[in-house]
Amino acid sequence: MTYKVGILGATGAVGQEIIRLLHERSFPFSELKLLASPRSAGRTQSYKEHSWTIEATTEASFDDLDICIFSAGGDQSKHYAPIAQAAGCLVIDNSSAYRMDPKVPLVVPEINPQAALTHSGILANPNCSTAIALMGLYPLHKAFGLKKVIASTYQAVSGSGAEALKELEDQLHDWSKGKAYEPKVYPHPIAFNVIPHVDSFDEEGNTREELKLLNESQKILNLKTLSVSCTCVRVPVRRAHSISITASFEKAVDLDEARTAITEFKNVELVDDPQSLKYPMPLDYSERVPCGVGRIRATSVLENGLSFWVVGDQLWKGAALNAIQIAELLHEESKVHF
Ligand code: A2P
C-alpha cells in the first residue's frame, strides 16, 4: 500500500524536516504534494535527486491526497483540516488547534498508540516540549505512578520557525561586526540572552505554552489528577529543547529501577554519568530520533521525588518525526483510510 501524501507548510522549519524524514524513513508514498502560502507558489523545492514545485494551498488541495501533515500554524489548521477530512484525506496536525478536542486523538506513538486507532480523520501531534518531557516522564510513570511535575524548559529558537532561527543567526552576525540589532520575531534580543516567555500570557501569569504541558500530558497519559507547574524559557540554542523536571510519584522511587525504566523505554537513551561529564545536551540530540535523559537523582523537596533532565529534537520528536511515526503506525494498522 502506498499513499499520496501532502505537507501543508512545506517551506517552514518543520515542513522541511517532514520532507527529509519521509524519505529517510522510507514512508510508503507514491506522490508528495508540497503546499504553502501563495508567496511560495511556483518555487522549486528539492531533496537529493527529487524536486517539486510548491503549490499555493486551496480548498481543493486535499481532494487527491490520502494523508496531509499540517505544519502551517493554528489558523491554517482550523480552516483546512475539516476540508481535508471531508475530502477523505487524513490530517496529522502539528498545531495546537485540535489537541484538546475530545474527538481528536493526541498521540505520542511510544506512549498511547491505541488512541491513534480511534481517529475519524484528524489526529493531533503534541506540543514540542510536552512530547519530549513525556518521553522521559512516561517510563517513570509506568514504574512509580506520576502525581506532580515541576518543570522548566530551555527551548531552541527553531521551535519558533525558520524566521526565528535566522533572527538568532543575524543577531550573532551583527554583534560580531559591532552592529546594533533590532529584534523582530522575539520581543527582546535572543543572542546572549534567555527569555522567560514562550507564547502568550493568560490573566494568571502563565503562558499558553506552560499550560500545554499540563493539559496535553493529562490527555496523553489519561491522568486527570496530574498537576503541573512549568516555566517555559527561550534560549539561544539553534535546535533541540531541554527540560529540567522534578516529579513526585505515588510509589517510593528506587534510582536503579528508574534508570532501568528509562533504559528499557523505546527511543530514549540514558546518558547519566556526571562524574565523566556525561549528560544529554542539545548539540548531541539534534537531528536524532531518540531523546536523552540524564542527571537522575532523588530529591526530598517532593514526596517520592525525582529530578532529571531530558533533551530532544523539537523539530523531530516534537513535530516532524512524531507526525510521521503516527502515519507509520496507522499504515501498519491499516487505519489510514476512514
Ligand atoms: P510560506 O513559506 O509560503 O509562508 P514556519 O513555522 O517555519 O514559520 O513555517 C510556516 C509554514 O506555514 C510555511 O511553510 C508557510 O508558507 C506556511 N504558511 C503560512 N501561511 C500560510 C497560508 N496562508 N497558507 C498556506 N501555508 C501557509
Residues whose N, C-alpha, C, O or C-beta is under 5 A from the ligand:
A	BS01	A2P	G9 A10 T11 G12 A13 V14 G15 A36 S37 R39 S40 T57 S71 A72 S160 G161 A162
